[in-house]
Amino acid sequence: MAKPAHSARTRWVALLCAALLLFCALPVSASSTAANAVADGIDVSKWQGAVDWSKVAAAGIDYAILRIGTSDGMDTFFLNNYYGAKLAGIDVGVYLYTTAVDEAGARADADLVVNWLKDKRLEYPVYFDIEDDNQDNLPTAKRTAMVMAFCNRMKECGYLAGVYASQSWLNYRLDPNVIGAVHELWMAAWTPSGTPSRDYSSSYGMWQYTDKGSVSGISGAVDRNVSYRDYPAIVKAKKLNGYNKTNLPKEEYPAGRYAVTATALHVRSSPSAQASSLGTLAKNAEISVLSTENGWGKITYQNKTGYISLTYTRILSVKGNASATAKCGDLNNDGIVNLADAITLSRTLAGWKGYEITNDLLPYADINNDGSVSLPDAILLSRHLAGWNGYETLPIS
């Protein structure tokens, strides 16, 4: 006996509803769902660890805003993220997390960023991330003045700048009308669905819509964003963010000192994942990378030439930048003199493979300034670090 027509209709309606529910549950790319958005992006810092930027690019991410650092120093993964994203064809911007409490501190933050970016180009703005607890009790006018001091300083130096803040901070703790009249606004407001289901194009240049995004190549959750402005076109047309500079070095990982971030990193016989393995380096192992190309680093491994994928490493120091930050005893060129430098010097003098001090840093290893690097230099540095009386200042600091 034939079923009544209304039963067939009910079945089809039920099937249609089920299909719609299934569709809504599927991951949706931000660029295809956010009204008036022109690009889909992420923002990352050291908390994401090592990122496989080739996978991020393959996932359809257009740009990345990288934490360049804080008021206290450079993010330990910034250089890796910068070079990795660039090699993968992903556009880049940066943000600095500030702990400043006045305009002088904000300008000092800007000067830090300018120094860190001196040989780099950005396609997206430089953002001032203001949300620290020590800024809670400042007046709105004071916080706004700090943002303007940072952004104005960056603008003076040829950069497109802006502020990153939550929607509540922009509404109640900053004056977005003052800031937005001359600088960029990047607003954070996370949706329950984790998708860019609203349209903020009339108010902000960029919207961070979730902190629980998932992107191939990144372990764990990552912030997702959409951009409403074509920042790469704006930056390049106005020759901002380093695009006015000529003869910049190739945007490739630099030679220098690296640490392994993978559990075990294969050393290959040639710069290819398909090449034979000469052995492995353990996690946290440090190695001197002699030269780089297309994301691979050339090293000396067990008296042989080998190659490692720099995706699974962290840059500790950069060869050739001694004049920028190094001082007497700063043998890893990180801008400070500490136990790591004493260990490096001791291992160098002991002849450990991979601990050769680069030629540009050799003058800083000659602690007693006698024209050679030897055991007395290691002793002098160790006594200085131990706080011995009479050793408070190194001879050639």
C-alpha positions, 0 to 999 in steps of 0.5 A, a space after each residue: 500500500 502506497 504511503 501518504 504523500 505527506 509522509 514522503 514530504 516529512 521524510 524529505 524535510 528530515 533529510 534536508 535538515 540533517 544535511 544542513 546540520 551536517 554542513 553547518 558542522 563542517 569547518 568553513 574557511 574564513 575568507 569564504 564566510 566573512 562578509 567583506 573580508 579580503 584575506 584570511 590570517 592567523 597570529 602566532 608567538 612562541 606559545 605555538 612552538 615550531 610551525 610548519 609554514 609550508 603546511 600553513 600556506 597549503 591550508 589557505 592562510 594568506 597572512 600571519 601577524 607574528 609576535 615580534 616580542 615584548 617590552 622585555 625582548 624579542 620573541 624566541 620564535 620570531 625569526 623562525 616564524 618570519 623566515 618560515 612564513 616568507 619562504 612559504 609565500 605568506 604575507 607578514 605583519 608583527 605585534 609587540 606586547 607592551 608592558 609600558 605605562 607611559 608614552 616614553 615607554 611606548 616610544 621605547 617599545 617602538 624603537 625596539 621594533 624598528 631595530 628588530 625590523 631593520 633588514 626586513 619587509 612587512 606586508 601588514 602593519 606593526 601593532 601595539 598590543 595593549 592589554 597588560 594588567 599594569 595598564 588597568 588603572 591608567 586613565 583612558 586618555 593615558 592609554 590612548 596617548 601611549 598607543 598614539 606615541 607608539 604608532 606615531 613613532 612607527 609612522 615616523 620611521 616609515 611603518 604602517 602601525 595600529 593597535 590590537 585590543 579586545 572589543 571591550 578595551 576599544 569601547 571602554 579603555 581606549 579612544 578608537 576614534 582618536 586612534 582610528 583617525 590616523 592608525 589601524 585598528 585590530 579588534 578581538 571579539 571571539 564568536 561562540 561558533 569560532 567562525 567569522 559570522 559577523 561583519 566589522 568592516 565598517 569599524 576595524 581593519 582586522 578582526 580576530 574572531 577566535 582563539 581556538 582555530 585549527 590550522 595544519 602545520 600548527 600544534 594546538 589552537 591558534 588565533 584566527 583573523 580576517 582582514 578587511 583591507 588590502 594591506 599588502 597593496 597599501 604598504 607596497 603602493 606607499 613604500 612602507 614597512 621596508 618596501 622603500 629599502 633597496 639591497 636588503 638581504 635575501 629573505 632566507 633563514 640566516 646562518 648561525 646557531 640553532 636548537 632542535 625543536 623536534 623529538 629527533 631531527 634527521 641529518 640528510 646527505 643533501 637538502 631534501 627530505 628524500 635524501 638518505 639520513 646520516 643520523 639524528 639530532 636530539 631535541 634541544 641539541 644545539 648546532 652551528 648552521 654554516 649556510 642556508 637555502 630554501 629552508 635547509 641548513 648546511 651543518 657539519 655532522 660527524 665530520 661530514 657535510 649534512 643538511 637539516 630542515 630548519 622548520 624543526 629548529 629555533 634560531 639562537 643567534 645569527 652569524 654576522 650580527 655581532 656589531 648590532 648587539 654583541 659585547 665582551 663575553 656575549 658569544 651567542 650574540 643574544 645581547 646579554 652575557 650569562 652562563 650560556 656564553 661561559 658554556 659556549 666558550 668552555 666547549 669551544 676551548 675543549 674542541 667540541 664539534 659544533 661549538 666553534 665561535 664564528 669569526 665575527 664573534 671571536 673578538 668578544 671571546 678574548 675577555 682579557 684582551 691579550 690577542 688570543 682566546 684561551 683558558 684564562 678568558 674562560 676563567 675570567 668570564 666565569 668569575 665575572 658571572 659568579 660575582 667575584 669582587 674585582 670582576 664586576 666589569 669585563 676588561 673590554 665591555 
